[in-house]
Amino acid sequence: MRRLLADRNTRLYISGQTLSAIGDSSLWLAMGIWVKILTGSSSDAGLVFFAFSCGLLLAPVCGVVADRLPRRPLLAAVNLASAALVCSLLLVHGRSQVALIYAVMFCYGVSGALITSAQTALLAVMIPGDLLGEANTLLQIGSQGTRIFTPLVGAGLLAWIGPAPVVLLDAATFLAATATTLALRLREQPAPARAHGKAEFTAGMRYIRRTAALRRLLVTFVIALTAFGFIETISFAIVSQGLHRTPPFLGVLIAVMAGGSIAGAVVVSPLMRRTSERTTIAAGLLACAGSCLLLTAGLLPVVVAACALLGASLIFIDVAAITLLQRRTPPALIGRVDSALTLASSVPQALSIAAGAALIAVVNYRVLLIVMAVVIAASVAYLLSEPDTHVREPGPEASGRYRSAAGSAAGA
């Protein structure tokens, strides 16, 4: 970590993304709570996250854009546009305008897909190969760690003043991310020659299909996410039916999850170095299944422990999956491979969010949590059904070409 943070670009970029995460995590939960307050429906609140997931379905287009445009100015432009986008939420004043919240969250999903693809690709050339795990961990610490307080801030401001401060906070953090991205000193390699038509959009999926580690990762996520999307709606039922609290109390549980994420971040990089990315993903999925079972208890201490375990499990899965993708994919394809994984994961997740929003009205949330645990455990069984072909972590020489270019740019 000391070696990683000694680099100016790394410090700037991670600080900017951490600031942006403060606004993101304040907004998305506040929007769900806001819709719950406006409509009184857990199903309507869950559709906020469904709209966001539908935006992710445009990931293939986003991946092509991320691979064909310089990533630094692209990230700056998308962050700037996102700041303007969220400000449109200031026009919502009642239940009749809930559709505008859904529309903004859909566009938020599109911008998120663009930012994720461009960021994953940028890091792969900006950071030495042997430090990718640490860099992804720091980004997750910034993203998840801020949720210790930002959901409380978002939910608290919403309950106390209204949605306007939450919206303006998110817009301001997007502007901060724009500024830090523009301040990076690096020279990106030009994009390779373009393919024709369909080949341009399918290059990422075709690469996944012929790369065993990425193909197995994709199928594992598809299995797990066919049920994990239930949690977006179930979370409101856990608070209202299980714990008998008001909707803003969900901010407390999200903060507990963030604390668990910090604990997971402490050990995820050493675990990957001692084992492999695949083993780390499997451990995270098993912990996720266990947390689903604990959430059925309806007792506050058990639910708090389950939320902490869930936060740690998501850090394991996210960091290991991103690092695996970056280490197994050529730089020119990373944006499209990332977007292909995003799309393949988003379809079952979006369907499961929609299914959860419908099922919660007729099925007890505890039954849905048990279904989630069983399906996620099945995804682990698939992931581990074949021997791991662990690839040695690339050393610093893997990024030598970039560092030479970056050094020239800095010297200039």
C-alpha positions in Angstrom: 0.0 0.0 0.0 2.9 2.4 0.8 4.3 1.8 -2.7 0.9 2.3 -4.3 0.1 5.6 -2.4 3.6 7.0 -3.2 2.3 7.6 -6.8 0.6 11.0 -7.4 -1.8 9.7 -10.0 -3.0 7.0 -7.7 -3.6 9.3 -4.7 -5.5 11.8 -6.9 -7.7 9.3 -8.6 -8.6 7.3 -5.5 -9.4 10.5 -3.5 -11.6 11.7 -6.3 -13.5 8.4 -6.6 -13.9 8.3 -2.9 -15.5 11.7 -2.9 -17.8 10.6 -5.7 -18.8 7.5 -3.7 -19.9 9.7 -0.9 -22.5 11.2 -3.2 -23.5 7.9 -4.8 -24.1 6.0 -1.6 -26.1 9.0 -0.2 -28.3 9.2 -3.2 -29.2 5.7 -4.2 -30.6 4.7 -0.8 -32.3 8.1 -0.3 -34.1 7.6 -3.7 -35.5 4.2 -2.5 -36.6 5.6 0.8 -38.0 8.7 -0.9 -40.2 6.5 -3.2 -41.2 4.4 -0.2 -42.3 7.6 1.6 -44.1 9.0 -1.5 -46.0 5.8 -2.4 -46.0 3.7 0.8 -45.0 0.7 -1.3 -41.9 -1.6 -0.8 -42.4 -2.8 -4.4 -42.3 0.7 -5.8 -39.1 1.4 -3.7 -37.5 -1.7 -5.1 -38.2 -0.6 -8.6 -35.7 2.3 -8.1 -32.9 -0.3 -8.1 -34.6 -2.1 -11.0 -34.4 1.1 -13.1 -30.7 1.5 -12.3 -30.1 -2.2 -13.3 -31.9 -1.6 -16.6 -29.4 1.2 -17.3 -26.6 -1.3 -17.0 -28.1 -3.2 -20.0 -26.4 -0.7 -22.2 -23.0 -1.9 -21.0 -21.9 -3.3 -24.4 -22.1 0.2 -25.9 -20.4 1.7 -22.9 -17.6 -0.9 -23.2 -16.9 0.0 -26.8 -16.9 3.7 -25.9 -14.5 3.0 -23.0 -12.1 1.2 -25.4 -12.3 3.6 -28.2 -12.0 7.0 -26.4 -9.2 8.3 -24.2 -10.3 7.1 -20.7 -9.2 10.1 -18.7 -11.2 12.8 -20.6 -14.1 10.2 -21.0 -14.3 9.8 -17.2 -14.2 13.5 -16.7 -17.0 14.1 -19.2 -19.2 11.4 -17.8 -18.8 12.6 -14.2 -19.7 16.2 -15.4 -22.8 14.9 -17.2 -23.8 12.9 -14.2 -23.7 16.0 -12.0 -26.2 17.7 -14.4 -28.4 14.5 -14.5 -28.9 14.2 -10.7 -29.9 17.9 -10.5 -33.0 17.1 -12.5 -34.3 15.3 -9.4 -34.9 18.7 -7.9 -38.0 18.8 -10.1 -39.7 16.0 -8.2 -42.3 17.3 -5.8 -44.9 14.5 -5.4 -46.1 11.0 -6.1 -47.1 11.8 -9.6 -43.5 12.5 -10.5 -42.0 9.2 -9.3 -41.5 8.2 -12.9 -38.8 11.0 -13.2 -36.9 9.3 -10.3 -37.0 6.0 -12.2 -35.8 7.7 -15.4 -32.9 9.4 -13.6 -31.9 6.1 -12.0 -31.9 4.4 -15.4 -29.5 7.1 -16.8 -27.5 6.8 -13.6 -27.1 3.1 -14.4 -25.8 4.0 -17.9 -23.3 6.5 -16.5 -22.2 3.9 -13.9 -21.6 1.4 -16.6 -19.4 3.9 -18.5 -17.5 4.9 -15.5 -16.9 1.3 -14.3 -15.6 0.2 -17.8 -13.4 3.2 -18.3 -12.1 3.0 -14.7 -11.3 -0.7 -14.8 -9.4 -0.2 -18.1 -7.6 2.9 -16.9 -6.4 1.3 -13.7 -5.0 -1.7 -15.6 -2.5 0.6 -17.4 -2.1 3.2 -14.6 -1.2 0.7 -11.9 1.7 -1.9 -11.9 0.2 -5.4 -12.4 1.4 -6.7 -9.0 -0.4 -3.8 -7.3 -3.8 -4.2 -9.0 -5.3 -6.1 -6.0 -4.3 -3.3 -3.6 -5.6 -0.6 -5.9 -8.9 -2.3 -6.3 -9.1 -2.8 -2.6 -8.4 0.9 -1.9 -11.2 1.9 -4.4 -13.6 -0.5 -2.6 -12.6 0.9 0.8 -13.3 4.4 -0.5 -16.6 3.2 -2.0 -17.8 0.9 0.8 -16.2 2.6 3.7 -18.0 5.9 3.1 -21.2 4.0 3.6 -20.5 3.9 7.3 -21.9 7.4 7.4 -23.3 8.4 4.0 -26.5 6.3 4.1 -27.2 7.9 7.5 -26.5 11.3 6.0 -28.7 10.7 3.0 -31.5 9.1 5.0 -31.2 11.7 7.7 -31.2 14.7 5.4 -34.1 13.2 3.5 -36.2 12.8 6.7 -35.2 16.1 8.1 -35.1 18.6 5.2 -36.0 16.7 2.1 -34.3 15.3 -1.0 -32.7 18.6 -2.2 -29.5 18.5 0.0 -28.9 14.8 -1.0 -29.2 15.6 -4.7 -26.9 18.7 -4.4 -24.3 16.7 -2.4 -24.2 14.0 -5.1 -23.8 16.6 -7.9 -20.9 18.3 -6.0 -19.0 15.0 -5.5 -19.3 14.3 -9.3 -17.7 17.7 -9.9 -14.9 16.8 -7.5 -14.3 13.5 -9.3 -14.2 15.5 -12.6 -11.5 17.8 -11.2 -9.3 15.0 -9.9 -9.5 13.0 -13.1 -8.5 16.0 -15.2 -5.5 16.6 -12.9 -4.0 13.1 -13.7 -0.7 13.2 -15.5 -0.6 10.3 -18.0 -0.3 9.5 -21.6 -2.7 6.8 -22.9 -1.9 4.5 -25.7 -4.0 5.1 -28.9 -6.9 2.8 -29.5 -6.2 -0.1 -31.9 -7.8 -0.3 -35.3 -11.6 -0.7 -35.2 -13.3 -3.9 -36.1 -16.4 -3.8 -38.3 -20.0 -3.8 -37.1 -21.0 -6.6 -34.8 -17.5 -7.7 -34.1 -16.8 -4.4 -32.3 -19.6 -5.0 -29.8 -19.1 -8.7 -29.3 -15.3 -8.7 -28.9 -15.6 -8.7 -25.1 -18.0 -11.7 -24.9 -16.0 -13.6 -27.5 -12.9 -13.2 -25.4 -14.7 -14.3 -22.2 -16.0 -17.4 -24.1 -12.5 -18.6 -25.0 -10.9 -17.7 -21.6 -11.8 -20.4 -19.1 -11.3 -18.3 -15.9 -13.5 -15.5 -17.1 -16.1 -17.8 -18.6 -16.5 -19.6 -15.3 -16.7 -16.3 -13.4 -19.5 -15.1 -15.7 -21.6 -18.2 -15.3 -21.1 -18.1 -11.5 -22.3 -14.5 -11.3 -25.3 -15.3 -13.6 -26.4 -18.1 -11.2 -25.9 -16.0 -8.0 -27.6 -12.9 -9.3 -30.7 -14.7 -10.4 -31.7 -14.5 -6.8 -29.4 -11.9 -5.2 -31.5 -9.1 -6.7 -34.2 -10.0 -4.2 -32.2 -8.2 -1.5 -33.0 -4.7 -3.0 -36.7 -5.2 -2.0 -36.2 -7.6 0.9 -34.1 -5.0 2.7 -37.2 -2.8 3.2 -39.2 -5.8 4.5 -36.4 -6.7 6.9 -36.6 -3.2 8.4 -40.4 -2.9 8.5 -41.6 -6.5 9.1 -38.7 -8.1 10.8 -37.4 -5.3 12.9 -40.5 -3.1 13.0 -38.6 0.1 12.3 -39.3 3.0 9.9 -37.7 3.1 6.4 -34.8 5.5 7.3 -33.5 2.8 9.7 -32.2 1.0 6.6 -29.5 3.6 6.6 -28.2 2.2 9.8 -28.0 -1.3 8.4 -26.2 0.0 5.3 -23.7 1.7 7.6 -23.1 -1.6 9.4 -22.5 -3.3 6.0 -19.9 -0.6 5.3 -18.1 -1.4 8.5 -18.0 -5.1 7.5 -16.6 -4.0 4.1 -13.7 -2.2 5.8 -13.0 -5.4 7.8 -13.1 -7.5 4.6 -10.8 -5.0 2.8 -8.1 -5.6 5.4 -7.7 -9.2 4.5 -8.8 -9.5 0.9 -5.5 -8.7 -0.8 -3.4 -11.0 1.4 -5.9 -13.7 0.8 -5.7 -13.3 -2.9 -1.9 -13.5 -2.8 -1.9 -16.6 -0.7 -4.6 -18.4 -2.7 -6.2 -17.1 -5.9 -8.8 -14.7 -7.1 -11.2 -17.7 -7.6 -10.8 -18.9 -4.0 -11.5 -15.4 -2.7 -14.6 -15.1 -4.8 -15.9 -18.5 -3.5 -15.2 -17.5 0.1 -17.1 -14.2 -0.5 -20.1 -16.0 -2.0 -20.3 -18.6 0.8 -20.2 -15.7 3.4 -23.0 -14.0 1.4 -25.2 -17.1 1.5 -24.6 -17.4 5.3 -25.6 -13.8 5.8 -28.9 -14.4 3.9 -29.7 -17.1 6.4 -28.9 -14.9 9.4 -31.1 -12.1 8.1 -34.1 -14.4 8.5 -33.8 -14.1 12.3 -35.6 -10.8 12.8 -33.5 -10.1 15.9 -31.6 -6.8 15.8 -28.2 -8.2 17.0 -28.3 -11.1 14.5 -29.4 -8.8 11.6 -26.5 -6.4 12.5 -24.0 -9.3 12.4 -25.5 -10.5 9.1 -25.2 -7.1 7.5 -21.5 -6.8 8.6 -20.8 -10.3 7.1 -22.6 -9.3 3.9 -20.5 -6.2 3.6 -17.3 -8.2 4.0 -18.4 -10.8 1.5 -19.2 -8.2 -1.2 -15.7 -6.7 -0.8 -14.2 -10.2 -1.4 -16.3 -10.8 -4.5 -15.8 -7.3 -6.0 -12.1 -7.0 -5.5 -11.2 -10.5 -6.6 -13.5 -10.4 -9.7 -12.1 -7.0 -10.9 -8.5 -8.1 -10.3 -9.1 -11.4 -12.1 -10.5 -9.5 -15.1 -7.7 -7.0 -15.3 -5.0 -9.7 -15.0 -6.5 -12.0 -17.7 -7.5 -9.4 -20.3 -5.4 -7.4 -22.8 -5.6 -3.6 -22.1 -7.3 -2.9 -25.4 -10.2 -5.2 -24.6 -10.7 -4.5 -20.9 -13.6 -2.0 -21.4 -15.5 -4.4 -23.5 -14.8 -7.5 -21.4 -15.9 -5.5 -18.3 -19.0 -4.4 -20.0 -19.8 -7.9 -21.2 -19.6 -9.2 -17.7 -21.7 -6.3 -16.5 -24.4 -7.0 -19.1 -24.4 -10.8 -18.5 -24.7 -10.1 -14.8 -27.2 -7.2 -15.1 -29.9 -9.2 -16.9 -30.5 -11.8 -14.2 -30.0 -9.2 -11.5 -32.6 -6.9 -13.1 -35.0 -9.8 -13.5 -34.5 -10.9 -9.9 -35.1 -7.3 -8.6 -38.3 -7.2 -10.6 -39.3 -10.6 -9.3 -38.4 -9.7 -5.8 -40.6 -6.5 -6.0 -43.5 -8.7 -7.1 -42.9 -11.7 -4.8 -42.5 -9.6 -1.6 -46.3 -8.8 -1.8 -47.3 -12.5 -1.6 -44.3 -14.4 -0.2 -42.7 -13.9 3.3 -39.3 -12.2 3.0 -37.7 -15.0 5.1 -38.6 -17.6 2.4 -37.0 -15.4 -0.3 -33.8 -15.1 1.8 -33.6 -18.9 2.1 -34.0 -19.1 -1.7 -31.2 -16.6 -2.1 -28.9 -18.6 0.2 -29.5 -21.9 -1.8 -29.0 -20.3 -5.2 -25.8 -18.5 -4.1 -24.4 -21.8 -2.6 -25.2 -23.5 -6.0 -23.1 -20.8 -7.7 -20.1 -21.7 -5.4 -20.5 -25.3 -6.3 -20.3 -24.5 -10.0 -17.3 -22.2 -9.5 -15.3 -24.9 -7.6 -16.4 -27.8 -9.8 -13.2 -27.8 -11.8 -9.6 -27.4 -10.6 -8.2 -23.9 -10.3 -5.7 -22.9 -13.0 -4.0 -20.1 -10.9 -1.9 -17.7 -13.0 1.1 -16.1 -11.3 0.5 -12.4 -10.5 2.2 -10.2 -13.1 5.2 -8.3 -11.8 6.0 -4.6 -12.2 7.3 -5.3 -15.7 3.7 -5.9 -16.9 3.2 -2.1 -16.8 6.6 -1.0 -17.9 5.3 0.4 -21.2 2.8 2.6 -19.5 5.2 3.8 -16.8 7.7 4.8 -19.4 5.1 6.9 -21.2 3.8 8.3 -17.9 7.3 9.2 -16.8 7.9 11.1 -20.1 4.7 12.9 -19.7 5.5 13.9 -16.1 8.9 15.1 -17.2 7.4 17.2 -19.9 
